Amino acid sequence: MVKLNKIYTRTGDDGTTGLVDGSRCAKHAARMEAIGAVDEANSAIGLAAAATGTAGHLAALVRIQNDLFDLGADLATPGEDFTPSPMVLRMVPGQVDWLEGAIDGINADLAPLTSFILPGGSEAAARVHVARAAVRRAERRMVALAAEAPVNPAALAYANRLSDYLFVLARALNGNGAEDALWVPGQNR
């Protein structure tokens, strides 16, 4: 259980922040860029969740927000052992599997794509598209971190799948794709 009695500690005033293993990391380091991007994506998903208006989609987005806290904890735990334990929070393949099942469930009801779609449509779908773009940025930051240090493969897969989930969710919120705004290549030449 997390218990925060004091919000400020002053330990980060020197431009570093503490990691799960007790080590300190520069706030501009690739690890912190990845963690920060996941936090931004989580906030964007919270904004999208507030606009969905559908209990099932809201519950799924809240579940995903919880998973993103797990993902942030995973990224804040340096090392090469990605085995979860009661004291070490790691993303697991089951979290990726759940996303894949959710994608398949939503996608089954969507009209087939005939073009790329513009990010927009209803307000709820537009917010989900903003969240999708934020998740893609987080994934890029995680991949950049993985070029420097080991990153849990399940964490990388989760971020990749999450942008796919948000894409199909946005289409579902646009009348199951009927209200998608289609890209017209070269329309304004």
DODREN-646402 format. One record per residue (C-alpha): residue in one letter; x, y, z. Coordinates in Angstrom, 1 decimal. Each point is the difference from the previous one (the first is absolute). Layout:
// DODREN-646402
> residu;u;v;w
> a;X;Y;Z
...
// end
This chain:
// DODREN-646402
> residu;u;v;w
> m;0.0;0.0;0.0
> v;1.3;3.4;-0.9
> k;-0.2;2.7;2.7
> l;1.1;3.5;-0.7
> n;0.0;2.3;3.0
> k;2.2;2.7;-1.5
> i;-0.2;1.0;-3.7
> y;3.3;1.9;-0.2
> t;3.3;-1.4;1.1
> r;2.5;2.5;-1.5
> t;2.2;-2.9;-1.0
> g;-0.6;0.7;-3.7
> d;1.1;3.6;0.2
> d;3.4;-1.0;-1.4
> g;-1.6;-1.3;-3.2
> t;-0.1;-3.6;0.9
> t;-2.8;-2.4;1.1
> g;-0.1;-3.2;1.9
> l;-0.6;-3.4;-1.7
> v;-1.6;-3.1;1.6
> d;3.4;-1.6;0.8
> g;1.1;3.1;1.9
> s;2.3;1.3;-2.7
> r;-0.3;3.6;-1.3
> c;-0.5;1.0;-3.6
> a;0.3;3.3;-1.8
> k;-3.5;1.4;-0.8
> h;1.0;0.4;-3.6
> a;1.3;-3.6;-0.4
> a;-1.7;-2.3;-2.5
> r;-1.5;-2.0;2.8
> m;-1.8;3.1;1.4
> e;-1.0;1.1;-3.5
> a;-1.7;-3.4;-0.4
> i;-1.7;0.1;3.4
> g;-1.1;3.6;-0.6
> a;-1.5;-0.9;-3.3
> v;-1.9;-2.9;1.5
> d;-1.4;2.4;2.6
> e;-1.0;2.5;-2.7
> a;-1.8;-2.9;-1.9
> n;-1.7;-1.0;3.2
> s;-1.3;3.5;0.5
> a;-1.2;0.2;-3.6
> i;-1.9;-3.3;0.5
> g;-1.6;1.4;3.2
> l;-1.3;3.0;-2.1
> a;-1.3;-2.4;-2.6
> a;-1.6;-2.2;2.6
> a;-1.9;3.0;1.3
> a;-1.6;0.4;-3.5
> t;-0.8;-3.6;-0.9
> g;-3.5;-0.1;1.6
> t;0.0;-3.8;-0.3
> a;0.4;-2.1;3.2
> g;1.9;-2.8;-1.8
> h;2.4;2.3;-1.7
> l;0.5;2.0;3.2
> a;0.8;-3.2;2.0
> a;2.5;-1.1;-2.6
> l;1.7;3.4;0.0
> v;0.2;0.0;3.8
> r;1.6;-3.4;-0.2
> i;2.5;1.2;-2.5
> q;0.8;3.0;2.2
> n;0.8;-2.4;2.8
> d;2.2;-2.0;-2.4
> l;1.8;3.2;-1.0
> f;1.0;0.5;3.7
> d;1.3;-3.5;-0.1
> l;1.9;0.9;-3.1
> g;1.5;3.1;1.6
> a;1.1;-2.1;3.0
> d;1.6;-2.6;-2.4
> l;1.9;2.8;-1.8
> a;1.1;1.4;3.3
> t;1.5;-3.3;1.0
> p;3.4;-0.4;-1.7
> g;1.4;-3.4;-0.7
> e;-0.1;-3.0;-2.3
> d;-2.3;-2.3;2.1
> f;-3.6;0.7;-1.1
> t;-1.5;-2.6;2.3
> p;-2.8;1.6;2.2
> s;0.0;-0.7;3.7
> p;-1.9;1.4;3.0
> m;2.7;2.7;0.3
> v;0.7;0.6;-3.8
> l;-2.7;1.2;-2.3
> r;0.5;-1.2;-3.6
> m;-2.3;0.0;-3.0
> v;-1.0;-3.6;-0.9
> p;-1.2;-1.5;-3.3
> g;-3.5;-0.5;1.4
> q;-0.4;3.8;-0.1
> v;0.9;0.0;-3.7
> d;-2.4;-2.9;-0.6
> w;-2.9;1.9;1.6
> l;0.6;2.9;-2.3
> e;0.1;-2.3;-3.1
> g;-3.3;-1.5;1.1
> a;-1.5;3.4;0.5
> i;1.2;1.1;-3.5
> d;-1.4;-3.1;-1.6
> g;-3.3;0.5;1.8
> i;-0.4;3.7;-1.1
> n;1.3;-0.7;-3.5
> a;-2.6;-2.7;-0.7
> d;-2.7;2.7;-0.1
> l;1.8;2.6;-2.0
> a;-0.5;0.7;-3.7
> p;3.0;-1.0;-2.0
> l;2.5;2.7;-0.7
> t;0.1;1.3;-3.6
> s;2.4;2.9;0.7
> f;2.1;1.4;2.8
> i;-2.1;2.0;2.3
> l;0.5;3.6;1.3
> p;0.3;0.2;3.8
> g;-3.3;1.5;1.0
> g;-3.7;-0.6;-0.3
> s;-2.0;0.2;3.2
> e;1.6;1.8;3.0
> a;0.5;-3.3;1.8
> a;1.7;-1.5;-3.1
> a;2.2;3.1;-0.4
> r;1.1;-0.3;3.6
> v;0.8;-3.7;-0.5
> h;2.1;0.9;-3.1
> v;2.0;2.6;2.1
> a;0.6;-2.8;2.6
> r;1.0;-2.4;-2.8
> a;2.6;2.6;-1.3
> a;1.3;0.4;3.6
> v;0.3;-3.8;0.4
> r;2.0;-0.1;-3.3
> r;2.4;2.6;1.4
> a;0.4;-2.0;3.2
> e;0.8;-3.1;-2.1
> r;2.6;2.0;-1.9
> r;1.6;1.1;3.3
> m;0.0;-3.5;1.3
> v;1.7;-1.3;-3.2
> a;2.6;2.8;0.4
> l;0.6;-1.2;3.6
> a;0.3;-3.6;-1.2
> a;2.8;1.1;-2.3
> e;1.9;1.0;3.2
> a;-1.2;-2.4;2.7
> p;-2.1;-3.2;0.3
> v;-3.7;0.5;-0.2
> n;-2.6;-2.6;0.7
> p;-1.3;-1.5;-3.3
> a;-3.5;-0.2;1.5
> a;0.1;3.7;0.7
> l;1.0;0.8;-3.6
> a;-2.7;-2.3;-1.4
> y;-2.6;1.6;2.3
> a;0.7;3.5;-1.2
> n;-0.1;-1.2;-3.6
> r;-3.3;-1.8;0.5
> l;-1.5;2.9;1.9
> s;0.2;2.4;-2.9
> d;-1.8;-2.6;-2.1
> y;-2.7;-0.3;2.7
> l;-0.5;3.7;0.0
> f;-0.2;0.1;-3.7
> v;-2.9;-2.5;-0.2
> l;-1.6;1.6;3.1
> a;-0.1;3.4;-1.8
> r;-1.6;-1.7;-3.0
> a;-2.6;-1.7;2.3
> l;-0.8;3.4;1.5
> n;-0.5;1.3;-3.5
> g;-3.1;-2.1;-0.6
> n;2.1;-3.2;-0.5
> g;1.9;1.7;-2.8
> a;-3.1;1.5;-1.8
> e;1.0;3.5;1.1
> d;3.7;-0.3;-0.6
> a;1.4;2.9;-2.0
> l;2.0;-1.6;-2.9
> w;3.3;1.2;-1.3
> v;-0.3;1.1;-3.6
> p;3.6;-0.1;-1.4
> g;0.9;3.1;-1.9
> q;-3.4;1.6;0.5
> n;1.3;3.5;0.3
> r;2.6;0.1;-2.7
// end
